Amino acid sequence: MGTPTVSDLSVVVVGATGAVGREMVATLDRRKFPVGRLRLMASERSAGTTIDTAWGEVTVENLAEADPSGIEIALFSAGGARSKEYAPRFAEAGAVVVDNSSAWRMDPKVPLVVADVNDQAVLEHEGIIANPNCTTMVLLMALGPLHRAATLTELVATSYQSVSGSGRRGISTLLEEVEHFGKDTEALCDGTWKEPAGGLYARPIGWNVVPFAGSEVSEGYTDEELKLVNETRKILAAPDVAIEPTCVRVPVLVSHGIAASVWFERDMSVAEAEELIGAAPGIELWSEKVPTPLDAAGIDEVLAGRLRPTLGRPGGLSFWVVGDNLRKGAALNAVQIAELVVA
């Protein structure tokens, strides 16, 4: 595939009316991406609406009817089914597609890229590049530099995923359920609470923690958990890494956190890990206070903390990492991939 020129690029955001799509448009502006012409596309339901952008008011086009000719960079966040259907058409028309869905991540011909972790993988694209799952992406920002130094062999990871990972419906569900339970907080303490309407998640998310994120797919594991396993192996080019995942949905609006314990081909000290993470781009090491989802929301950097040696099996490390799932976990990384393509 050809490489776009660095100035006056024709760029499209597909799925532009969703939370990630809107963040993609904002990120293009914030990072001064060289957009010459911006097009926005979505489903027929949203077509015809206008969105105010740094490049003026842009009318949303119907993806199903749009002509991809002339587009050089296409940022997709329209769901797996639409990506499968339309991304190849955009790539065949000459665009480099950066797709935020799970549709292409495990395709052996499609690179899966976390910017600042495996940048060189973009060189292998044949028109489509995949953006990893938001949880995987946040974890790999800390794990990537450690793996490069000592080669990861085992990972135990538990995610604490915000409701914005489920889109606008996840956010509205949490807000509605918090209001529902807030009318009788005593019921939360004595077990007399009443089930809220909705049912987006396996159990209520308001004032609660649900140890089941995603949909069950195999032997009790969810698709979110298998993404964490398969994508980590692909990104690190480490197919034999042993990974034990648990993905949990928590009553947080934005930012995913991951508690991880890791072991390598050799022992790694906390001091070495702190030096490696501290020197890595796109991540901040917090030593004086504990980073939380509230700290990570609205910023590009992923935050790491609580580095400590493993106890039950010495020689490894345990740490906590948290990042904005709409930024580094989605829109920011997609734009960073586009930057790598045109660099």
C-alpha positions in Angstrom: 0.0 0.0 0.0 1.1 3.6 -0.6 2.1 5.9 2.2 0.1 9.1 2.4 1.9 12.5 2.2 2.4 14.4 5.4 0.4 17.5 4.6 -3.2 18.1 3.7 -4.4 14.6 4.3 -7.9 13.6 3.5 -9.2 11.9 6.7 -12.4 10.2 7.6 -13.8 9.2 11.0 -16.3 6.4 10.7 -18.6 6.1 13.7 -18.2 9.8 14.2 -21.3 10.2 16.4 -20.2 7.7 19.1 -18.2 8.4 22.2 -14.9 7.1 20.7 -15.6 8.7 17.3 -16.1 12.1 18.8 -12.9 11.6 20.9 -11.1 10.7 17.6 -12.1 14.1 16.1 -11.0 15.9 19.2 -7.7 14.0 19.3 -6.9 14.9 15.6 -7.3 18.5 16.6 -5.4 18.3 19.9 -2.4 16.6 18.3 -2.4 18.8 15.3 -2.7 15.9 12.9 -2.2 17.2 9.3 -5.9 17.1 8.2 -6.6 18.9 4.9 -10.1 17.6 4.6 -12.2 15.9 7.3 -15.1 13.7 6.5 -17.4 12.1 9.1 -19.5 9.0 8.6 -22.0 7.0 10.6 -25.1 4.8 10.1 -28.1 6.0 8.2 -29.7 7.0 11.5 -27.1 9.7 12.2 -26.5 10.7 8.6 -27.3 14.3 7.8 -26.5 15.7 11.3 -23.7 18.2 11.6 -20.8 18.2 14.0 -18.8 21.3 14.9 -15.1 20.6 14.5 -11.8 22.5 14.3 -12.3 22.3 10.5 -15.7 23.8 10.6 -19.1 22.2 10.6 -19.1 18.8 9.0 -22.2 16.9 7.8 -22.2 13.3 8.8 -22.4 11.0 5.7 -24.2 7.7 5.4 -21.4 5.1 5.6 -23.4 2.6 3.4 -23.6 5.2 0.6 -20.4 7.1 0.9 -17.7 7.1 -1.7 -14.2 6.3 -0.1 -12.3 7.7 -3.1 -9.5 10.0 -2.2 -9.5 9.2 1.5 -6.0 8.6 2.8 -6.6 7.9 6.5 -9.7 6.2 7.8 -10.3 5.9 11.5 -13.0 3.3 12.2 -15.0 3.1 15.4 -18.3 1.7 14.1 -18.4 -1.8 15.5 -17.0 -5.1 14.2 -19.8 -5.9 11.7 -19.4 -2.6 9.9 -15.7 -2.8 10.0 -15.7 -6.2 8.4 -18.1 -5.0 5.7 -16.6 -1.6 4.9 -12.9 -1.4 6.0 -11.7 -3.5 3.0 -13.6 -1.2 0.6 -11.8 1.8 2.0 -8.5 0.0 1.9 -9.0 -1.0 -1.7 -9.8 2.6 -2.5 -6.3 3.6 -1.2 -7.0 4.5 2.4 -5.0 3.2 5.4 -7.7 2.0 7.8 -7.1 2.1 11.5 -9.9 0.0 13.0 -10.9 0.2 16.7 -13.2 -2.9 16.7 -12.3 -6.5 17.4 -13.0 -7.4 13.8 -9.4 -7.5 12.5 -7.2 -7.9 15.6 -6.4 -11.5 15.4 -6.2 -11.6 11.6 -2.6 -12.7 10.9 -2.3 -10.3 8.0 -3.3 -7.3 10.1 -0.9 -5.7 12.5 -2.1 -5.1 16.0 -0.4 -2.0 17.3 0.0 -0.2 20.6 1.9 3.0 19.8 5.1 3.3 21.9 5.1 -0.5 22.4 5.4 -2.2 19.0 5.5 0.7 16.5 7.5 -1.3 13.9 4.4 -3.5 13.3 2.7 -0.7 11.3 5.3 -1.4 8.5 3.6 -4.7 7.9 0.1 -3.4 7.0 -1.7 -4.2 3.8 -4.3 -1.4 4.2 -5.8 -2.2 7.6 -4.2 -1.8 11.1 -6.0 -2.9 14.2 -6.3 -0.9 17.4 -6.2 -3.3 20.4 -8.8 -3.7 23.1 -8.7 -0.8 25.6 -7.8 -3.0 28.6 -5.0 -4.7 26.7 -3.7 -1.3 25.6 -3.5 0.2 29.1 -1.7 -2.9 30.5 0.8 -3.1 27.6 2.0 0.4 28.2 3.6 -0.8 31.4 4.3 -4.4 30.4 5.9 -3.6 27.1 9.1 -2.1 28.4 9.4 -4.8 31.0 9.0 -7.5 28.4 11.6 -6.0 26.1 14.1 -6.0 28.9 13.5 -9.5 30.4 11.0 -11.5 28.2 7.6 -12.1 29.8 6.7 -15.8 30.7 3.7 -15.5 32.9 1.0 -13.0 33.6 -1.9 -12.9 36.1 -4.2 -9.9 35.4 -7.4 -8.6 36.8 -9.1 -5.7 35.1 -11.3 -3.1 36.7 -13.1 -1.7 33.6 -15.3 1.5 33.5 -18.7 1.5 32.1 -17.7 3.8 29.2 -16.2 0.7 27.7 -19.8 -0.2 26.9 -20.4 3.1 25.2 -23.0 5.7 26.0 -25.4 3.0 27.2 -22.9 1.9 29.8 -22.6 5.4 31.2 -26.4 6.0 31.3 -26.9 2.6 33.0 -24.5 3.5 35.8 -26.0 6.9 36.3 -29.6 5.6 36.3 -28.7 2.7 38.8 -26.9 5.0 41.2 -30.0 7.2 41.3 -32.2 4.1 41.7 -30.2 2.8 44.7 -29.7 6.3 46.1 -33.4 6.5 47.0 -33.0 3.8 49.7 -29.3 3.4 50.7 -30.3 1.4 53.8 -31.5 -1.3 51.4 -28.0 -1.7 50.1 -26.8 -2.5 53.6 -29.5 -4.9 54.7 -30.1 -6.7 51.4 -33.6 -5.5 50.7 -32.7 -3.6 47.6 -34.8 -3.9 44.5 -33.4 -4.9 41.0 -33.1 -1.8 38.8 -34.6 -1.9 35.2 -32.3 -2.2 32.3 -30.1 -5.2 32.6 -27.2 -4.1 30.5 -24.7 -6.1 32.7 -24.9 -9.5 34.2 -25.7 -7.9 37.6 -26.5 -4.3 38.7 -23.5 -2.0 38.3 -24.7 0.9 40.5 -22.9 0.7 43.9 -21.6 -2.7 42.9 -18.8 -4.7 41.2 -19.5 -7.2 38.5 -16.8 -9.9 38.0 -18.0 -10.6 34.5 -17.1 -8.1 31.7 -18.1 -9.0 28.2 -19.9 -12.1 27.0 -19.2 -15.7 27.9 -17.5 -17.5 25.1 -15.5 -20.5 26.3 -15.2 -22.6 29.5 -16.6 -19.8 31.7 -14.3 -17.1 30.2 -15.6 -13.9 28.6 -14.6 -12.4 25.3 -13.0 -9.5 27.2 -10.8 -12.0 29.0 -9.8 -13.9 25.9 -9.0 -10.6 24.2 -6.6 -9.8 27.0 -4.9 -13.2 26.5 -4.7 -13.3 22.7 -4.0 -9.7 22.0 -1.2 -9.5 24.6 0.5 -12.5 23.0 0.2 -11.0 19.5 1.4 -7.5 20.4 4.4 -8.8 22.3 5.1 -11.5 19.7 5.1 -14.0 22.6 2.6 -16.8 21.7 3.7 -19.0 24.6 3.2 -16.6 27.5 0.9 -18.1 30.2 -1.9 -15.7 31.0 -4.6 -15.9 33.6 -7.2 -13.1 33.1 -10.2 -11.9 35.1 -12.2 -8.9 33.8 -14.4 -7.0 36.2 -16.8 -4.1 35.5 -16.8 -1.4 38.1 -19.0 1.6 38.8 -16.6 4.1 37.3 -17.4 6.4 34.3 -14.0 6.6 32.6 -10.7 4.8 32.9 -9.7 1.1 33.1 -7.4 -0.2 35.8 -5.5 -3.5 35.8 -3.8 -5.3 38.7 -1.0 -7.5 37.3 1.5 -10.0 38.6 4.3 -10.9 36.1 7.3 -13.2 35.8 10.1 -13.1 33.3 12.9 -15.3 32.0 15.0 -13.8 34.7 14.2 -12.1 38.0 13.4 -8.4 37.9 13.8 -6.0 40.8 11.4 -3.2 41.6 14.2 -0.7 41.0 14.8 -2.0 37.5 11.1 -2.0 36.7 10.7 1.6 38.0 13.6 2.7 35.8 12.2 1.0 32.7 8.6 2.3 33.2 9.9 5.7 34.2 11.8 6.0 31.0 9.1 4.7 28.7 7.0 7.2 26.6 3.3 7.6 27.2 3.3 6.4 30.8 3.9 8.0 34.2 5.2 6.2 37.3 3.5 7.4 40.5 5.5 6.6 43.6 4.2 9.1 46.1 0.5 8.4 45.7 -1.8 5.7 44.3 -3.1 6.4 40.7 -6.8 5.9 40.3 -9.3 6.1 37.4 -10.2 9.7 38.4 -6.5 10.6 38.0 -6.3 9.0 34.6 -9.6 10.4 33.1 -9.1 13.1 30.5 -5.3 12.7 30.1 -3.3 10.9 27.4 -0.8 9.3 29.7 -1.3 5.9 31.3 -0.5 5.9 35.1 1.4 3.1 36.9 2.0 2.5 40.6 2.2 0.1 43.5 5.3 -1.7 42.0 6.3 -4.4 44.5 8.0 -7.9 44.5 5.8 -10.9 44.3 5.4 -12.8 47.6 4.0 -16.3 46.9 6.4 -16.9 44.1 9.5 -14.7 44.4 11.3 -13.2 41.4 8.3 -11.5 39.8 6.6 -8.1 40.1 3.1 -6.9 40.9 1.9 -3.5 39.8 -1.2 -1.4 39.1 -1.8 0.5 35.9 -4.7 2.7 34.9 -5.6 4.7 31.8 -8.4 6.6 30.1 -10.1 3.9 27.9 -11.5 6.6 25.5 -8.1 8.2 25.0 -5.1 5.8 25.1 -7.5 2.9 25.1 -9.1 3.9 21.9 -9.0 7.3 20.1 -5.5 8.4 21.1 -3.9 5.2 20.0 -5.7 5.2 16.7 -4.4 8.7 15.9 -1.0 7.7 17.1 -1.0 4.8 14.7 -2.0 7.2 11.9 0.9 9.4 12.9 3.3 6.4 12.6 1.9 5.6 9.2 2.6 9.1 7.8 5.8 9.8 9.8 
